[in-house]
Amino acid sequence: MIAARYLRARRREGFISVSAAFSFLGVMLGVAVLIIVMAVMNGFRAELMGKILGVNGHVVVQPIGSDLTDYVEVTQRIGAVPGVRLAMPLVEGQALASSASNAGGVLVRGVLEADLKRSGLIGKSIQEGTLEDFDNSVGVVIGRKLAEQLGIRVGDILTLVSPRGAVTPMGTAPRIKGYPVRGIYEVGMSEYDAVFVFLPLAEAQAYFNRNNDVSAIEVFLDDPEHTERMRGPIQEATQRQVQMTDWRQRNVTFFSALEVERNVMFLILTLIVLVADLNIISSLIMLVKEKGQNIAILRTVGASRGTIMRIFMITGAAIGFIGTIVGVLLGLLVCAYVDEIRQAMSWLTSTELFSPELYFLSRLPAKVDVGETVSVVLMALALSLVASIYPAWRASRLDPVEALRYE
């Protein structure tokens, strides 16, 4: 009761109440920003992993020593390994894609229709056209971003130019061939939507002069977190010399940078909460000075030093507790509507705050981790409680005789 009364604004203690209000706002904003930033970084990582692992295989098997002409048998053996969702042979090569209005470099992948449908994002992301009868057609499936860059739609002709064409007495002539666009996909990651062009496997083998072999076999697992455990059984199933790389090896720099950035942001934002808790210390010290006579009277009527200490610890902890709870609610609210807030801010400032070309994703993701949120709450409450100890101890050590003498 006494702690609650000390928290209420009174005319004489107006400055102290303002200081306590700033402490509350500091804790609230620190906790809210910490939750928002961690959720956005978690969402960013999860979205990127989903896109990367939805388009690329979790393990890539490449031949060593001889061409992968027996890819049908090897693919069947790998696909039969428990824990393997799909084994997909593919032909991969670089080319120049051009239209009547523009041109750009692309990565051409030759795949089977059934594999493209089962692999993940591409089969589920067709926005225009269709994948039906893809194997028997002589057409391509391209991304939305590439279609916009080249100014083409379904039914238009996409010309592919490869430097590795027919060998002539004058040298190697580039291979130039036009393909009708049969479908346009959009996975929401600009790097994929602007680069990948999918051809039927047989057509890609002919276009890149493959001798009935493939570049690699991409393996999709039921659980991509267990790639290390699956390497042995996959290696054994190939029954030949191969080189295997998993998604962690191919993206180690990228995901390591994300993890470092995430940890640094957590540390920096924790310092914001710590600064707010230092404000709690200063406001409580001022409150102790202001309430010196009240403390002396309480001591003379029988209040122990422990009682005085509890009063001021409750006062400080209440500021931290209420600030933390309100900060959590504010942070969760912003996380729920973070992309709508981004769009509103972009409209107000007439700028693109989350460029897909820079951040790879077409929307700002946020994924709240319950464990992280609980740890943020416990950390903020612990700091608030620690911040209250010194002022409370100082109040409990106040000599009532000295306090009354100078009042």
C-alpha positions as CSV (number, residue, x, y, z in Angstrom):
1,M,0.0,0.0,0.0
2,I,2.8,2.4,0.9
3,A,4.8,1.5,-2.2
4,A,1.7,2.1,-4.4
5,R,1.2,5.5,-2.7
6,Y,4.8,6.5,-3.4
7,L,4.3,5.7,-7.1
8,R,1.3,8.0,-7.4
9,A,2.0,11.6,-8.5
10,R,1.7,14.3,-5.8
11,R,2.2,18.0,-6.1
12,R,5.4,18.1,-4.0
13,E,6.9,15.0,-5.7
14,G,6.1,16.0,-9.3
15,F,9.7,15.7,-10.5
16,I,10.1,12.3,-8.9
17,S,6.9,11.1,-10.6
18,V,8.1,12.4,-13.9
19,S,11.4,10.5,-13.4
20,A,9.6,7.3,-12.6
21,A,7.4,7.8,-15.7
22,F,10.6,8.1,-17.9
23,S,12.0,5.0,-16.2
24,F,8.7,3.1,-17.0
25,L,8.8,4.4,-20.7
26,G,12.5,3.4,-21.0
27,V,11.8,-0.2,-19.8
28,M,8.7,-0.5,-21.9
29,L,10.3,0.7,-25.1
30,G,13.5,-1.3,-24.5
31,V,11.6,-4.6,-24.0
32,A,9.2,-3.8,-27.0
33,V,12.1,-3.0,-29.4
34,L,14.1,-6.1,-28.2
35,I,11.1,-8.4,-28.9
36,I,10.3,-6.8,-32.2
37,V,13.9,-6.9,-33.5
38,M,14.5,-10.5,-32.4
39,A,11.2,-11.6,-33.9
40,V,12.0,-9.8,-37.2
41,M,15.4,-11.4,-37.3
42,N,14.0,-14.9,-36.5
43,G,11.4,-14.4,-39.2
44,F,14.0,-13.2,-41.7
45,R,16.1,-16.3,-41.0
46,A,13.1,-18.7,-41.1
47,E,11.8,-17.2,-44.4
48,L,15.2,-17.3,-46.0
49,M,15.7,-20.9,-44.9
50,G,12.3,-21.8,-46.2
51,K,12.9,-20.2,-49.6
52,I,16.5,-21.6,-49.9
53,L,15.6,-25.1,-48.9
54,G,12.3,-25.0,-50.8
55,V,14.1,-24.3,-54.1
56,N,17.5,-26.0,-53.6
57,G,18.1,-29.5,-52.4
58,H,19.3,-30.2,-48.8
59,V,22.1,-32.3,-50.1
60,V,23.7,-32.1,-53.6
61,V,25.3,-35.2,-55.0
62,Q,27.9,-34.5,-57.8
63,P,29.9,-37.1,-59.8
64,I,33.6,-37.6,-59.4
65,G,35.8,-39.2,-62.1
66,S,33.1,-40.1,-64.6
67,D,29.9,-38.6,-65.9
68,L,26.6,-39.3,-64.1
69,T,25.1,-41.3,-67.0
70,D,23.6,-43.9,-64.6
71,Y,21.6,-41.1,-62.9
72,V,18.3,-43.0,-63.2
73,E,19.5,-46.0,-61.1
74,V,21.4,-43.8,-58.6
75,T,18.4,-41.5,-58.2
76,Q,16.2,-44.5,-57.4
77,R,18.6,-45.9,-54.9
78,I,18.9,-42.6,-53.1
79,G,15.2,-42.1,-53.1
80,A,14.7,-45.4,-51.4
81,V,16.9,-44.3,-48.4
82,P,14.7,-43.8,-45.2
83,G,14.5,-40.1,-44.5
84,V,14.8,-39.0,-48.1
85,R,11.7,-37.2,-49.4
86,L,12.9,-36.7,-53.0
87,A,16.0,-37.4,-55.2
88,M,15.9,-35.1,-58.2
89,P,18.4,-35.4,-61.2
90,L,19.1,-32.0,-62.9
91,V,21.1,-30.4,-65.6
92,E,22.4,-26.9,-64.7
93,G,24.1,-24.3,-66.7
94,Q,24.4,-20.5,-67.2
95,A,22.9,-18.6,-70.1
96,L,21.8,-15.2,-71.3
97,A,18.0,-14.8,-71.4
98,S,16.8,-12.1,-73.8
99,S,13.5,-10.7,-75.2
100,A,12.7,-8.0,-77.6
101,S,13.1,-5.4,-74.8
102,N,15.8,-6.6,-72.5
103,A,18.4,-9.3,-71.5
104,G,20.0,-10.7,-68.4
105,G,22.0,-13.6,-67.1
106,V,20.1,-16.6,-65.8
107,L,20.7,-20.1,-64.3
108,V,19.0,-22.7,-66.4
109,R,17.9,-25.9,-64.7
110,G,16.7,-29.0,-66.5
111,V,14.3,-31.1,-64.4
112,L,11.5,-33.6,-64.7
113,E,7.9,-32.4,-64.3
114,A,7.2,-34.8,-61.4
115,D,10.2,-33.6,-59.5
116,L,9.5,-30.0,-60.1
117,K,6.0,-30.4,-58.6
118,R,7.2,-32.4,-55.6
119,S,10.4,-30.4,-54.9
120,G,8.8,-27.6,-52.9
121,L,8.1,-24.0,-53.6
122,I,8.3,-23.9,-57.4
123,G,5.4,-26.4,-58.0
124,K,3.2,-24.5,-55.5
125,S,4.1,-21.0,-56.7
126,I,2.9,-21.0,-60.3
127,Q,1.1,-17.7,-60.8
128,E,0.4,-17.9,-64.5
129,G,0.4,-20.8,-67.0
130,T,0.8,-24.5,-66.0
131,L,3.3,-27.3,-65.4
132,E,1.0,-29.9,-67.0
133,D,2.8,-31.9,-69.8
134,F,6.0,-30.0,-69.0
135,D,8.2,-33.0,-69.9
136,N,6.7,-33.3,-73.4
137,S,6.7,-29.6,-74.2
138,V,9.6,-27.4,-75.4
139,G,8.9,-24.5,-73.1
140,V,10.3,-22.8,-70.0
141,V,9.0,-21.8,-66.6
142,I,10.5,-18.5,-65.3
143,G,10.1,-16.3,-62.3
144,R,7.9,-13.2,-61.9
145,K,10.9,-10.9,-61.5
146,L,12.6,-12.1,-64.6
147,A,9.3,-11.8,-66.6
148,E,9.0,-8.2,-65.5
149,Q,12.6,-7.4,-66.3
150,L,12.3,-8.9,-69.8
151,G,8.7,-7.7,-70.4
152,I,7.3,-11.0,-71.3
153,R,4.2,-13.1,-70.3
154,V,3.0,-16.7,-70.8
155,G,3.1,-17.6,-74.5
156,D,5.9,-15.1,-75.4
157,I,9.2,-16.3,-76.6
158,L,12.3,-16.3,-74.3
159,T,15.6,-16.6,-76.1
160,L,18.4,-18.4,-74.4
161,V,22.0,-17.9,-75.5
162,S,24.7,-20.2,-74.3
163,P,28.4,-19.8,-75.1
164,R,28.9,-23.5,-75.3
165,G,27.3,-24.4,-78.6
166,A,28.3,-26.4,-81.6
167,V,32.0,-26.8,-82.4
168,T,32.9,-25.5,-85.9
169,P,36.1,-25.1,-87.8
170,M,35.9,-21.4,-86.8
171,G,35.6,-22.3,-83.1
172,T,32.7,-22.9,-80.7
173,A,29.6,-21.1,-81.9
174,P,27.1,-19.9,-79.2
175,R,23.9,-21.8,-79.0
176,I,20.8,-19.6,-79.5
177,K,17.3,-21.0,-79.1
178,G,13.9,-19.5,-78.4
179,Y,11.4,-21.2,-76.0
180,P,7.8,-20.3,-75.3
181,V,7.1,-19.3,-71.7
182,R,4.7,-22.0,-70.3
183,G,4.5,-20.8,-66.7
184,I,5.5,-18.0,-64.4
185,Y,6.2,-18.7,-60.7
186,E,6.8,-16.4,-57.7
187,V,8.4,-17.8,-54.5
188,G,8.7,-14.3,-52.9
189,M,12.5,-14.3,-53.0
190,S,13.8,-11.9,-55.6
191,E,17.1,-13.7,-56.2
192,Y,15.3,-16.8,-57.3
193,D,12.4,-15.1,-59.1
194,A,14.9,-13.2,-61.2
195,V,17.4,-15.9,-62.0
196,F,16.1,-19.5,-62.3
197,V,14.7,-20.7,-65.6
198,F,13.4,-24.3,-65.7
199,L,13.6,-26.5,-68.8
200,P,12.4,-30.1,-69.3
201,L,15.3,-32.4,-68.5
202,A,15.7,-33.9,-72.0
203,E,15.6,-30.5,-73.6
204,A,18.3,-29.1,-71.2
205,Q,20.5,-32.1,-71.9
206,A,20.3,-31.4,-75.6
207,Y,20.7,-27.6,-75.1
208,F,23.9,-28.0,-73.0
209,N,25.3,-30.8,-75.1
210,R,25.1,-33.4,-72.3
211,N,25.8,-37.0,-73.3
212,N,22.7,-38.4,-71.6
213,D,24.0,-37.4,-68.2
214,V,23.1,-34.9,-65.5
215,S,25.1,-32.3,-63.6
216,A,24.0,-33.4,-60.1
217,I,21.3,-35.1,-58.0
218,E,19.6,-32.9,-55.5
219,V,18.3,-34.7,-52.4
220,F,15.4,-33.3,-50.3
221,L,15.2,-34.7,-46.8
222,D,12.3,-35.1,-44.4
223,D,14.3,-33.1,-41.8
224,P,17.0,-30.8,-43.2
225,E,18.5,-30.4,-39.7
226,H,19.7,-34.0,-39.9
227,T,21.9,-33.7,-43.0
228,E,25.0,-35.0,-41.2
229,R,23.3,-38.2,-40.1
230,M,22.0,-38.8,-43.7
231,R,25.3,-38.4,-45.5
232,G,26.5,-41.9,-44.8
233,P,23.3,-43.7,-46.0
234,I,23.2,-41.5,-49.1
235,Q,26.8,-42.1,-49.9
236,E,26.3,-45.8,-49.6
237,A,23.3,-45.7,-51.9
238,T,25.1,-44.0,-54.7
239,Q,27.5,-47.0,-55.1
240,R,30.0,-44.8,-56.9
241,Q,32.5,-41.9,-56.2
242,V,30.6,-38.7,-55.5
243,Q,31.0,-35.4,-53.8
244,M,28.3,-34.3,-51.4
245,T,27.6,-30.8,-50.1
246,D,24.7,-29.9,-47.8
247,W,22.8,-26.6,-47.4
248,R,24.8,-25.6,-44.4
249,Q,28.1,-25.8,-46.3
250,R,26.7,-23.9,-49.3
251,N,25.2,-21.1,-47.1
252,V,27.6,-21.1,-44.2
253,T,28.8,-17.5,-44.6
254,F,25.3,-16.1,-45.0
255,F,23.7,-17.9,-42.0
256,S,26.8,-17.2,-39.8
257,A,26.5,-13.5,-40.6
258,L,22.8,-13.6,-39.6
259,E,23.6,-15.3,-36.3
260,V,26.3,-12.8,-35.5
261,E,24.0,-9.8,-36.3
262,R,21.3,-11.3,-34.2
263,N,23.5,-11.8,-31.1
264,V,25.0,-8.2,-31.5
265,M,21.5,-6.7,-31.7
266,F,20.4,-8.6,-28.6
267,L,23.4,-7.2,-26.7
268,I,22.8,-3.6,-27.9
269,L,19.1,-3.7,-27.1
270,T,19.8,-5.2,-23.7
271,L,21.9,-2.2,-23.0
272,I,18.8,0.0,-23.7
273,V,16.9,-1.9,-21.0
274,L,19.9,-1.5,-18.7
275,V,20.0,2.3,-19.2
276,A,16.2,2.4,-18.3
277,D,16.9,0.4,-15.2
278,L,19.6,2.9,-14.2
279,N,16.9,5.6,-14.4
280,I,15.0,3.5,-11.8
281,I,18.0,3.7,-9.5
282,S,18.1,7.5,-9.8
283,S,14.4,8.0,-9.4
284,L,14.3,5.8,-6.3
285,I,17.3,7.6,-4.7
286,M,15.5,10.9,-5.2
287,L,12.4,9.3,-3.7
288,V,14.3,8.2,-0.7
289,K,15.6,11.7,-0.1
290,E,12.1,13.1,-0.5
291,K,10.6,10.6,1.8
292,G,13.3,10.8,4.5
293,Q,10.8,12.1,7.2
294,N,8.2,9.5,6.3
295,I,10.8,6.8,6.6
296,A,11.9,8.1,10.0
297,I,8.2,8.1,11.2
298,L,7.7,4.6,10.1
299,R,10.8,3.5,11.9
300,T,9.7,5.2,15.1
301,V,6.3,3.5,15.1
302,G,8.0,0.1,14.8
303,A,8.7,-0.6,11.1
304,S,11.9,-2.7,10.7
305,R,14.7,-2.0,8.3
306,G,13.5,-5.0,6.3
307,T,10.0,-3.4,6.0
308,I,11.5,-0.2,4.7
309,M,13.7,-2.1,2.2
310,R,10.7,-4.1,0.9
311,I,8.7,-0.9,0.4
312,F,11.3,0.6,-1.9
313,M,12.1,-2.6,-3.6
314,I,8.4,-3.1,-4.4
315,T,8.3,0.5,-5.7
316,G,11.2,0.0,-8.1
317,A,10.2,-3.5,-9.1
318,A,6.6,-2.3,-9.9
319,I,8.0,0.3,-12.4
320,G,10.1,-2.5,-14.1
321,F,7.3,-5.1,-13.9
322,I,4.6,-2.8,-15.4
323,G,7.0,-1.5,-18.0
324,T,8.0,-5.0,-19.0
325,I,4.4,-6.3,-19.3
326,V,3.3,-3.3,-21.4
327,G,6.5,-3.6,-23.5
328,V,5.8,-7.2,-24.2
329,L,2.2,-6.5,-25.3
330,L,3.4,-3.6,-27.5
331,G,6.1,-5.7,-29.0
332,L,3.7,-8.6,-29.8
333,L,1.2,-6.2,-31.3
334,V,3.8,-4.6,-33.6
335,C,5.1,-8.1,-34.6
336,A,1.5,-9.1,-35.6
337,Y,1.2,-6.1,-38.0
338,V,4.9,-5.5,-38.8
339,D,4.5,-5.7,-42.6
340,E,1.4,-3.5,-42.5
341,I,3.4,-0.9,-40.4
342,R,6.2,-1.1,-42.9
343,Q,3.9,-0.4,-45.8
344,A,2.3,2.5,-44.0
345,M,5.8,4.0,-43.2
346,S,6.8,3.5,-46.8
347,W,3.7,5.3,-47.9
348,L,4.3,8.2,-45.5
349,T,7.9,8.6,-46.3
350,S,7.5,7.8,-50.1
351,T,10.4,5.4,-49.8
352,E,10.8,1.6,-50.1
353,L,11.9,0.6,-46.5
354,F,12.3,-3.1,-47.3
355,S,13.6,-3.5,-50.8
356,P,13.3,-7.0,-52.2
357,E,16.5,-6.6,-54.2
358,L,18.4,-5.8,-51.1
359,Y,16.8,-8.1,-48.5
360,F,15.8,-10.9,-51.0
361,L,12.2,-11.2,-49.5
362,S,9.1,-9.4,-50.8
363,R,7.6,-8.9,-47.3
364,L,8.9,-8.1,-43.8
365,P,8.6,-11.3,-41.7
366,A,8.3,-11.6,-38.0
367,K,8.4,-14.9,-36.0
368,V,8.0,-14.6,-32.2
369,D,9.9,-17.3,-30.3
370,V,8.3,-18.1,-27.0
371,G,11.5,-19.1,-25.3
372,E,13.2,-15.9,-26.4
373,T,10.3,-13.8,-25.3
374,V,10.3,-15.4,-21.9
375,S,14.0,-14.9,-21.5
376,V,13.6,-11.2,-22.4
377,V,10.9,-10.8,-19.8
378,L,12.9,-12.6,-17.1
379,M,16.0,-10.5,-18.0
380,A,14.1,-7.2,-17.8
381,L,12.4,-8.2,-14.5
382,A,15.8,-9.3,-13.0
383,L,17.5,-6.0,-14.0
384,S,14.6,-4.0,-12.6
385,L,14.8,-5.9,-9.3
386,V,18.6,-5.6,-9.1
387,A,18.2,-1.8,-9.8
388,S,15.9,-1.5,-6.8
389,I,18.3,-3.1,-4.3
390,Y,20.7,-0.2,-3.7
391,P,18.1,2.6,-3.2
392,A,16.1,0.2,-1.0
393,W,19.1,-0.7,1.1
394,R,20.0,3.0,1.4
395,A,16.5,3.8,2.6
396,S,16.6,1.0,5.2
397,R,19.9,2.4,6.6
398,L,18.5,5.9,7.1
399,D,18.8,7.0,10.8
400,P,15.4,8.2,11.9
401,V,16.9,10.6,14.5
402,E,19.0,12.3,11.8
403,A,16.2,12.4,9.4
404,L,13.8,14.1,11.8
405,R,16.4,16.5,13.1
406,Y,16.9,18.2,9.8
407,E,13.3,18.2,8.7
